[in-house]
Amino acid sequence: MTTATCLPLVRDEVWLPVEETAQVGRIRRTVTTLAERLGFGANRTAEVGLAVTEIGTNLHKHARQGVVLVRTVRGERDAAVEVVALDRGPGIADVELAWQDGQSTTGTLGVGLGAVARLATSCSMTSRAGSGTALVARFAAARDWVPEWGAEHAAGVTRPIGGEEVCGDAYAICRSTDRLTLVMCDGSGHGPLAAAASDRAVRMFRDLAPMPPEQLLARLHHELRGTRGGALAVAEIDLAARSVRFCGLGNIAGAVLSDGRKQGMISVPGVAGHQARTIRAFDYELPEGAVVVLHSDGLTERWGADFGADPATDDPVLVAATLLREAGVRNDDASVLVARTT
């Protein structure tokens, strides 16, 4: 799509559990190795290691089912390291107080958050009593690092099925002046062949000229022949008209979240690249402040609008990660994509 800015600008590297002390060290080594690979200097790499150790230690001490996602984020000139921490701990009652040095809470990440915030290029958190906490911290080599467009508008996360190193799901986002177009593909099966199908879909999407969602899905369906194929969905958000046009083939779920309500969007049966008897798009209104969510069937659809994050105010990556934590209960590849419309 030559007239648009296209994502993803991130690469999910690895999910790491935090259940034992030794795993905190593994997270630190993983992150510092990634920082070195991205060209961080020795002092900055050490700062990143210190901050990540604080995150991991607090997860180990205070959380249940703590996990860390390590990934890269592209900027205008170079890439940064991003760390997303999730848990099912008791939550933090006063998030603002928790950022202050010396504060200890009964929830996760109560100690050391001040240091993390100072050392990170950017940092944000959401927490819900009784549900847990999600934190994202981004570390760049230079303090004046500027991300490419997208982080404040849309973000996604992917997670492979247990036992696989690559996820068979993929997504991409393109934005023009007044439109935001989302694509998600869930490659059939798991592992490298499923990933090859979904990666092909998103690469083709980024290369194609703008077209209506039903035409785009039909084109991608044709391009996926010869691969495993998979479930595929396109959502075109018209920011001026306040509407979204959704076209889905297979079990990619779409929803509009607004004012505490969830409105599901309709996909038709089929497998992109193999079988598509009907390709049909549906239109939905977007109230002010609405958020559009796409996810693969690695998440159950039995989630409501109150899933532990505030889509209207929380960082989109935290909304996506929290939804994955709450609804990603199936042993399957999983992906979630969240886009703000204001």
Number of C-alpha atoms within 10 A of each C-alpha: 16 12 11 17 17 22 21 20 18 19 15 18 18 16 19 17 20 27 18 13 12 10 16 24 17 16 26 21 15 16 24 23 14 19 25 14 9 16 15 22 12 12 10 20 20 15 18 26 22 18 23 26 21 22 28 28 23 21 30 24 16 20 25 17 15 24 23 24 21 20 20 22 20 19 16 10 9 16 23 25 25 25 23 23 28 30 27 24 23 20 25 23 15 14 19 9 16 21 22 16 15 14 14 16 18 13 27 29 33 26 22 22 23 18 18 25 18 13 22 20 20 16 19 17 20 22 27 21 15 14 19 25 29 29 22 21 22 21 26 29 21 13 12 8 17 16 18 17 16 18 18 13 17 24 26 26 25 28 25 22 18 11 7 13 14 22 26 30 35 32 29 23 27 22 20 14 11 10 19 23 24 28 25 28 33 34 32 20 16 18 19 15 18 24 25 20 27 28 21 18 30 21 13 16 25 20 11 13 12 17 12 15 24 20 16 20 26 18 18 22 23 15 17 22 14 10 18 19 30 28 26 31 31 30 28 22 26 18 16 11 11 16 18 24 19 25 29 30 29 22 22 28 24 26 21 22 23 18 13 12 13 19 14 16 23 20 23 18 16 19 22 32 23 16 15 16 11 11 18 17 23 15 15 16 14 21 15 12 14 23 23 25 26 25 31 29 21 25 24 15 16 7 12 14 18 13 17 22 24 18 27 19 11 15 24 25 26 29 28 26 27 27 25 24 21 17 18 23 12 12 11 20 28 25 30 31 29 27 28 22 23 14
